[in-house]
Amino acid sequence: MSKRDYCEANAAGTPSISVSVDVTKIVKYLCIAGIVIVGIIFGTKYYQKMIED
């Protein structure tokens, strides 16, 4: 994505705002975060069980 101002004036002189949302990146990072959270939960449970034995 280029670094430019997205608030450009249109023909009538009023500001126009363009917002782009990359849904694939959002879904990718949510999935990675979910995997990390589940890994932490199971990892701590396994570590706790290992310490008890």
Secondary structure by P-SEA (a helix, b strand, c coil): ccccccccccccccbbbbbbbcaaaaaaaaaaaaaaaaaaaaaaaaaaaaaac
